Structure formats: structure tokens, C-alpha cells
Amino acid sequence: MSELKDYLNPAEEKMELAVDYLDETLARIRAGKANAKILDGIRVEYYGSAVPISNVANVSVPDARTIAITPWEKAMFKEIEKAIINSELGITPENNGEIIRLTIPPLTEDRRKSLVKQCKGEAENAKVSVRNARRDAIEGLKKAVKNGMPEDVQKDGEEKVQKLHDKYLKKIDELFAAKEKEILTV
């Protein structure tokens, strides 16, 4: 039975990583509401190294349409603004000398549809990763039969891998459905 775990545990870890990655990726996709996580992928130059904005400033969400960034050092205002402008966010920052404000514009219907399509693509990539983990585990089990593992243990292992696969695909579908609802809610 411990032989079975040698194949199931790595497969489950890969599936869990795929779901976690999808969750992070979907959080960065702008859905019309202010969310500080959309800034996570943006890096600013700080004493010679690229760091997330949250490492050089306080990021807050005062209301549903605004993100406020308060840099800890005055010198960081230009760096943060430049990083936001050069990013794929598509939002122009407003600077009053003390706070950088990002006003999240409402999404157009076309933009909502394209964001849903982007989310669907990300969900599909996660599903492919889960399927690959299942395939690798099943191939490993089949090789183990050639090396002396009983066939009934291998069949049990395949069933367990399939159950893991189904569980993680369901999680992916739930994450996508929640993000789709968030994007399409006006």
C-alpha cells in the first residue's frame, strides 16, 4: 500500500499546485471592482532589485472603485507610477503628492466577455495540468506492475487517481464559475 502512495501523493501535489496557481492567476484579473491583488504582478525598482508594490508602499482599497497606494518613501512615487503605467493594467494612476490613486473604470460588455474568455483559458490550462498529473501517476502504476506490483493494487490506484482528478477538476470549475460571476456582475 505504501507503493501506491509513492504515485498518489506526487499526483495530488501537482493537482493542488495547479488549483493554487489558477486561484492566484484569477485573483490578478481585473473584474470591475477594486482589488489590491491586481497589483501583485507589478514590480518596481527599489535599490537595484525588482520588488512588488506592497513591499514599498501601503496598498489599500478605500471603496469599490479605488485603490490607494501610499509609498513609504517620497522617491518611490515616480517608480510606482512608471511601473503601473508600463503594466498591462490599463489604468492611469493619479498622484496628489501623498497618495497614488487608481480609479477602476467600469467594464464594458466586450471587455467583460474577453475577461471571461481569458479566465476560461486559465481554467483550461489548470485542467490540462491536472490531467497530466493523472496520466503520469497512471503510467507510473503501470510500470510498477512490470516491476512486481500486483495488478489489483494497480487498478485500485488508478481508481484513486481518477477520484483525485475528478475532485480537482470540480474545484477548478468552481473557481472559474465564481470568477465568471464576479466579472459579469454589473
C-alpha positions as CSV (number, residue, x, y, z in Angstrom):
1,M,0.0,0.0,0.0
2,S,2.9,2.3,0.6
3,E,3.9,1.7,-3.0
4,L,0.6,3.2,-4.0
5,K,1.3,6.4,-2.0
6,D,4.5,6.9,-3.9
7,Y,2.4,7.5,-7.0
8,L,-0.7,9.2,-5.5
9,N,1.0,11.8,-3.3
10,P,3.0,13.4,-6.1
11,A,0.0,13.4,-8.4
12,E,-2.2,15.1,-5.7
13,E,0.6,17.7,-5.0
14,K,0.7,18.6,-8.7
15,M,-3.1,18.8,-8.9
16,E,-3.1,21.0,-5.8
17,L,-0.4,23.3,-7.3
18,A,-2.5,23.7,-10.5
19,V,-5.5,24.8,-8.5
20,D,-3.5,27.2,-6.3
21,Y,-1.9,28.7,-9.4
22,L,-5.3,29.2,-11.0
23,D,-6.6,30.8,-7.9
24,E,-3.7,33.3,-7.9
25,T,-4.0,34.0,-11.6
26,L,-7.7,34.6,-11.4
27,A,-7.2,37.0,-8.5
28,R,-5.0,39.2,-10.7
29,I,-7.6,39.5,-13.4
30,R,-9.5,42.8,-13.0
31,A,-13.2,42.3,-12.6
32,G,-14.5,45.9,-12.4
33,K,-14.2,46.1,-8.6
34,A,-11.1,47.4,-6.8
35,N,-8.9,44.5,-5.6
36,A,-5.4,45.1,-4.3
37,K,-4.3,41.7,-5.7
38,I,-4.3,43.1,-9.3
39,L,-1.1,44.9,-8.3
40,D,0.7,41.7,-7.2
41,G,2.2,41.0,-10.6
42,I,3.7,44.6,-10.9
43,R,7.3,45.1,-9.8
44,V,9.0,48.3,-9.0
45,E,12.8,49.1,-9.0
46,Y,13.9,49.5,-5.4
47,Y,17.6,49.9,-4.6
48,G,18.6,47.8,-7.6
49,S,16.1,45.0,-7.3
50,A,12.5,44.5,-8.6
51,V,10.0,44.1,-5.7
52,P,6.2,44.0,-5.5
53,I,4.5,47.3,-4.9
54,S,3.3,46.1,-1.5
55,N,7.0,45.9,-0.4
56,V,7.5,49.7,-0.8
57,A,4.1,51.1,-0.1
58,N,0.8,50.6,1.8
59,V,-1.9,49.4,-0.6
60,S,-5.5,49.8,0.5
61,V,-9.0,49.7,-1.0
62,P,-11.0,52.7,0.4
63,D,-14.1,51.9,-1.8
64,A,-15.3,49.6,-4.5
65,R,-13.8,51.6,-7.3
66,T,-10.5,52.9,-5.9
67,I,-7.1,51.5,-4.9
68,A,-4.9,53.8,-2.8
69,I,-1.1,53.4,-2.7
70,T,0.8,55.3,-0.1
71,P,4.6,54.9,-0.7
72,W,6.8,54.8,2.3
73,E,9.5,57.0,0.6
74,K,8.8,60.1,-1.5
75,A,11.3,58.8,-4.1
76,M,9.1,55.8,-4.8
77,F,6.2,57.9,-6.3
78,K,7.7,58.1,-9.8
79,E,8.9,54.4,-9.7
80,I,5.4,53.1,-8.7
81,E,3.6,55.3,-11.3
82,K,6.0,54.2,-14.0
83,A,5.5,50.5,-13.1
84,I,1.7,50.9,-13.2
85,I,1.7,52.8,-16.5
86,N,4.0,50.2,-18.1
87,S,2.0,47.2,-16.8
88,E,-0.9,45.6,-18.5
89,L,-3.5,47.0,-16.1
90,G,-4.6,49.7,-18.4
91,I,-5.2,52.2,-15.6
92,T,-3.6,55.6,-15.3
93,P,-2.5,56.5,-11.8
94,E,-3.4,59.8,-10.2
95,N,-0.8,61.3,-7.9
96,N,-1.5,64.2,-5.4
97,G,1.9,64.1,-3.8
98,E,0.9,62.0,-0.9
99,I,-1.2,59.2,-2.3
100,I,-1.3,57.4,-5.7
101,R,-4.9,56.6,-6.6
102,L,-6.1,54.1,-9.1
103,T,-9.7,54.5,-10.2
104,I,-11.1,51.3,-11.5
105,P,-13.3,52.1,-14.5
106,P,-16.5,50.1,-15.1
107,L,-16.0,47.3,-17.6
108,T,-17.7,47.4,-21.0
109,E,-19.7,44.4,-22.1
110,D,-17.0,43.5,-24.7
111,R,-14.2,43.7,-22.0
112,R,-16.3,41.5,-19.7
113,K,-16.6,38.9,-22.4
114,S,-12.9,39.0,-23.2
115,L,-12.0,38.7,-19.4
116,V,-14.3,35.7,-19.1
117,K,-12.6,34.1,-22.2
118,Q,-9.2,34.8,-20.5
119,C,-10.4,33.2,-17.3
120,K,-11.7,30.2,-19.2
121,G,-8.3,29.8,-20.9
122,E,-6.6,29.9,-17.5
123,A,-9.0,27.3,-16.1
124,E,-8.4,25.1,-19.1
125,N,-4.6,25.3,-18.5
126,A,-5.2,24.2,-14.9
127,K,-7.3,21.3,-16.1
128,V,-4.6,20.2,-18.5
129,S,-2.1,20.2,-15.6
130,V,-4.4,18.1,-13.5
131,R,-4.9,15.6,-16.4
132,N,-1.1,15.4,-16.9
133,A,-0.6,14.6,-13.2
134,R,-3.2,11.8,-13.6
135,R,-1.6,10.5,-16.7
136,D,1.9,10.5,-15.0
137,A,0.5,8.6,-12.0
138,I,-1.2,6.0,-14.1
139,E,1.9,5.5,-16.2
140,G,3.9,5.1,-13.1
141,L,1.5,2.5,-11.8
142,K,1.6,0.5,-15.0
143,K,5.4,0.5,-14.8
144,A,5.2,-0.7,-11.2
145,V,3.1,-3.7,-12.3
146,K,6.0,-4.7,-14.6
147,N,8.3,-4.4,-11.5
148,G,6.2,-6.7,-9.4
149,M,3.2,-4.6,-8.1
150,P,0.0,-6.7,-8.0
151,E,-2.5,-5.8,-10.7
152,D,-5.4,-5.4,-8.3
153,V,-3.3,-2.8,-6.3
154,Q,-2.6,-1.0,-9.6
155,K,-6.4,-0.9,-10.5
156,D,-7.2,0.4,-7.1
157,G,-4.5,3.1,-7.6
158,E,-5.9,4.1,-10.9
159,E,-9.4,4.4,-9.4
160,K,-8.0,6.6,-6.6
161,V,-6.1,8.8,-9.1
162,Q,-9.3,9.2,-11.1
163,K,-11.2,10.3,-8.0
164,L,-8.4,12.8,-7.2
165,H,-8.6,14.0,-10.8
166,D,-12.4,14.5,-10.6
167,K,-12.1,16.3,-7.2
168,Y,-9.6,18.8,-8.6
169,L,-11.5,19.4,-11.8
170,K,-14.6,20.2,-9.7
171,K,-12.5,22.7,-7.7
172,I,-11.3,24.3,-11.0
173,D,-14.8,24.6,-12.3
174,E,-16.0,26.2,-9.0
175,L,-13.1,28.8,-9.1
176,F,-13.9,29.6,-12.7
177,A,-17.7,29.9,-12.1
178,A,-17.1,32.2,-9.1
179,K,-14.7,34.5,-11.2
180,E,-17.1,34.5,-14.1
181,K,-20.0,35.6,-11.9
182,E,-17.8,38.3,-10.4
183,I,-16.8,39.6,-13.8
184,L,-20.3,39.5,-15.3
185,T,-22.0,41.1,-12.3
186,V,-22.6,44.8,-13.2
